[in-house]
Amino acid sequence: MTARLVLVRHGQTHSNVARRLDTRPPGAELTELGHRQARDYAAALTNSPTVVVSSVAVRARQTAAHIAEITGAPHLVRDGLQETNVGELEDRTGDEDHARFTEVYQRWLHGDTGARIPGGESADEVLARYVPVLEDLRREYLTGDDASVHVVSHGAAIRLVTAAVSDVDADFAADNHLDNTGSIELCPRADGTWECVRWGSFTPPFDAKGSRIPDDPMG
């Protein structure tokens, strides 16, 4: 087994149910189903993580706490892993608001990393705060072949970062959302880059399979 960084989307939240764009910490709590999803995720792991790390958002901390409790792994909270800030679209639920975020997100994945919604972040800013945390975790914990770090974070940020640090195709990243407690596995390469070895239920080669949850822009 090689060292793995597993990026895990949090469990279902009350904002997910309401289709509310919820990006600013602390954010919504998990629903009853979300708590169960987190416990089920942890129970299905065949190997205990070296460490479980979460963003500062409540939903990520709650999900990670279940994983840590069931697996016995330590739980750390790191700033920088929060969701992409949608600015003036925060707390909105309309289809037009979802479409507006999705349009900017698509531009990010296809190279326009300076684009932003007023009051929100650009992709450059998301990557500048997120990727260094992953590099710190790599240096601190991914030093042995059996090491694994599970990072509980947020769907849009996870997909953006994975596309940026690995060779996953931009169209694949745009089209394939993550369900609640869905995950992506990255392996560290000797040259300092990352190899994506699993995206949800997909393994390489990654092609443009369609999203399973197209109504969830943050997934």
C-alpha positions as CSV (number, residue, x, y, z in Angstrom):
1,M,0.0,0.0,0.0
2,T,1.3,3.5,-0.9
3,A,0.7,6.6,1.2
4,R,-2.7,8.2,0.5
5,L,-4.3,11.6,0.9
6,V,-8.1,11.1,1.0
7,L,-10.2,14.2,0.4
8,V,-13.7,13.6,1.9
9,R,-16.8,15.7,1.4
10,H,-18.7,16.3,4.6
11,G,-22.0,14.6,5.4
12,Q,-25.4,16.0,4.4
13,T,-26.3,19.4,6.0
14,H,-29.5,21.3,6.5
15,S,-28.2,23.7,3.8
16,N,-27.8,20.8,1.4
17,V,-31.4,19.8,1.9
18,A,-32.5,23.4,1.3
19,R,-30.2,23.7,-1.7
20,R,-28.7,26.8,0.0
21,L,-25.3,28.1,-1.0
22,D,-23.5,27.8,2.3
23,T,-19.8,28.6,2.1
24,R,-18.7,30.8,5.0
25,P,-17.7,29.1,8.3
26,P,-19.1,28.1,10.6
27,G,-22.0,27.1,8.3
28,A,-24.8,24.6,8.8
29,E,-24.7,21.5,10.9
30,L,-25.2,17.9,9.7
31,T,-28.6,16.5,9.4
32,E,-29.4,13.2,11.1
33,L,-28.7,11.5,7.8
34,G,-25.4,13.4,7.6
35,H,-24.3,12.1,11.0
36,R,-25.2,8.6,9.8
37,Q,-23.3,9.0,6.6
38,A,-20.2,10.0,8.5
39,R,-20.4,7.0,10.8
40,D,-21.0,4.7,7.9
41,Y,-18.0,6.1,6.0
42,A,-15.8,5.5,9.0
43,A,-17.2,2.0,9.6
44,A,-16.4,1.0,6.0
45,L,-12.7,1.9,6.2
46,T,-10.5,-1.1,6.1
47,N,-7.5,0.7,7.6
48,S,-7.5,3.4,10.3
49,P,-6.2,6.8,9.1
50,T,-3.0,8.1,10.5
51,V,-4.8,11.3,11.2
52,V,-8.2,12.9,10.3
53,V,-8.1,16.6,9.4
54,S,-11.1,18.9,8.9
55,S,-11.8,22.4,7.8
56,V,-13.0,24.9,10.3
57,A,-16.6,24.6,9.2
58,V,-19.0,22.9,11.6
59,R,-20.2,20.3,9.1
60,A,-16.6,19.2,8.4
61,R,-15.7,19.1,12.0
62,Q,-18.7,17.0,12.9
63,T,-18.0,14.6,10.0
64,A,-14.4,14.2,11.0
65,A,-15.3,13.7,14.7
66,H,-17.3,10.7,13.8
67,I,-14.5,9.3,11.7
68,A,-11.9,9.9,14.4
69,E,-14.1,8.4,17.1
70,I,-14.8,5.2,15.2
71,T,-11.3,4.7,13.8
72,G,-9.3,5.9,16.8
73,A,-7.4,8.3,14.7
74,P,-6.5,11.8,16.0
75,H,-8.6,14.7,14.7
76,L,-7.0,18.0,13.8
77,V,-8.7,21.2,12.5
78,R,-6.8,23.3,9.9
79,D,-7.7,26.7,8.5
80,G,-7.6,27.0,4.7
81,L,-9.6,23.9,3.9
82,Q,-13.0,25.7,3.9
83,E,-15.3,25.8,0.9
84,T,-15.0,28.3,-2.0
85,N,-16.5,31.6,-0.9
86,V,-19.4,32.5,-3.2
87,G,-19.6,36.1,-2.1
88,E,-23.0,37.8,-2.8
89,L,-24.6,34.4,-3.6
90,E,-24.2,33.3,0.0
91,D,-27.4,31.8,1.5
92,R,-29.2,31.9,-1.9
93,T,-31.2,28.9,-3.2
94,G,-32.4,29.9,-6.6
95,D,-31.6,28.0,-9.8
96,E,-30.2,31.1,-11.3
97,D,-27.8,31.6,-8.4
98,H,-26.6,28.0,-8.7
99,A,-26.1,28.5,-12.4
100,R,-24.2,31.7,-11.8
101,F,-21.8,29.9,-9.5
102,T,-21.4,27.0,-11.8
103,E,-20.5,29.3,-14.7
104,V,-17.7,30.9,-12.7
105,Y,-16.6,27.5,-11.5
106,Q,-16.4,26.2,-15.0
107,R,-14.2,29.2,-16.0
108,W,-11.9,28.3,-13.1
109,L,-11.4,24.7,-14.2
110,H,-10.7,25.8,-17.7
111,G,-8.0,28.3,-16.8
112,D,-9.7,31.6,-15.9
113,T,-8.5,31.3,-12.3
114,G,-8.9,35.0,-11.6
115,A,-12.7,35.0,-12.1
116,R,-14.9,35.7,-9.1
117,I,-18.4,36.4,-8.0
118,P,-18.5,39.9,-6.3
119,G,-17.5,39.5,-2.7
120,G,-16.2,36.0,-3.2
121,E,-12.9,34.3,-3.9
122,S,-11.1,33.6,-7.1
123,A,-9.7,30.1,-7.8
124,D,-6.2,31.6,-7.3
125,E,-7.2,32.6,-3.8
126,V,-8.7,29.2,-3.0
127,L,-5.7,27.4,-4.2
128,A,-3.3,29.7,-2.3
129,R,-4.9,28.9,1.0
130,Y,-5.7,25.3,0.4
131,V,-2.8,23.7,-1.3
132,P,-0.2,24.7,1.3
133,V,-2.2,22.9,3.9
134,L,-2.0,19.7,1.9
135,E,1.7,20.1,1.4
136,D,2.1,20.6,5.2
137,L,0.2,17.3,5.8
138,R,2.3,15.6,3.2
139,R,5.5,16.5,5.0
140,E,4.1,15.8,8.5
141,Y,2.3,12.5,7.9
142,L,2.7,10.9,4.5
143,T,6.2,9.6,5.2
144,G,5.5,5.9,5.2
145,D,4.0,3.5,2.7
146,D,1.1,2.7,5.0
147,A,0.3,6.3,6.0
148,S,-3.0,7.9,5.1
149,V,-4.5,11.3,5.9
150,H,-8.2,11.8,5.6
151,V,-9.1,15.5,5.0
152,V,-12.8,16.3,5.5
153,S,-13.6,19.3,3.4
154,H,-16.0,20.6,0.8
155,G,-17.1,19.4,-2.7
156,A,-16.3,22.4,-4.9
157,A,-13.0,23.1,-3.2
158,I,-12.0,19.4,-3.3
159,R,-12.7,19.1,-7.1
160,L,-11.0,22.4,-7.9
161,V,-7.8,21.5,-5.9
162,T,-7.6,18.0,-7.3
163,A,-7.8,19.3,-10.8
164,A,-5.1,21.8,-10.1
165,V,-2.6,19.5,-8.4
166,S,-3.1,16.3,-10.4
167,D,-3.6,15.5,-14.1
168,V,-7.3,15.0,-13.9
169,D,-9.1,16.5,-16.9
170,A,-10.9,19.8,-16.4
171,D,-14.1,18.5,-18.0
172,F,-14.1,15.4,-15.8
173,A,-13.7,17.6,-12.7
174,A,-16.5,19.8,-13.8
175,D,-18.9,17.0,-14.6
176,N,-18.3,14.7,-11.7
177,H,-19.6,16.0,-8.4
178,L,-19.1,14.3,-5.0
179,D,-22.0,13.0,-3.0
180,N,-21.9,13.7,0.8
181,T,-19.0,11.7,2.2
182,G,-17.9,10.9,-1.3
183,S,-14.1,11.0,-1.6
184,I,-11.0,11.4,-3.8
185,E,-7.7,9.6,-3.3
186,L,-4.4,11.2,-4.1
187,C,-0.9,9.6,-3.9
188,P,2.2,11.8,-3.5
189,R,4.7,11.5,-6.3
190,A,8.4,11.8,-5.8
191,D,8.5,15.0,-7.9
192,G,6.2,16.8,-5.5
193,T,3.0,16.4,-7.5
194,W,0.0,14.3,-6.8
195,E,-1.5,11.3,-8.7
196,C,-5.3,10.9,-8.5
197,V,-6.0,7.2,-8.1
198,R,-9.7,7.4,-7.4
199,W,-12.5,9.9,-7.8
200,G,-15.6,8.7,-6.1
201,S,-16.3,5.3,-7.7
202,F,-14.1,6.1,-10.8
203,T,-10.5,5.0,-11.3
204,P,-8.0,6.0,-14.0
205,P,-8.3,6.6,-16.9
206,F,-10.8,9.3,-16.1
207,D,-13.1,10.3,-18.9
208,A,-16.0,12.7,-19.1
209,K,-18.6,10.6,-17.3
210,G,-21.6,12.7,-16.3
211,S,-22.3,14.0,-12.8
212,R,-24.6,11.9,-10.6
213,I,-25.8,14.9,-8.7
214,P,-26.1,17.8,-11.2
215,D,-28.5,19.8,-9.0
216,D,-25.8,20.3,-6.3
217,P,-23.3,23.0,-7.4
218,M,-21.1,22.6,-4.4
219,G,-20.9,18.8,-4.5
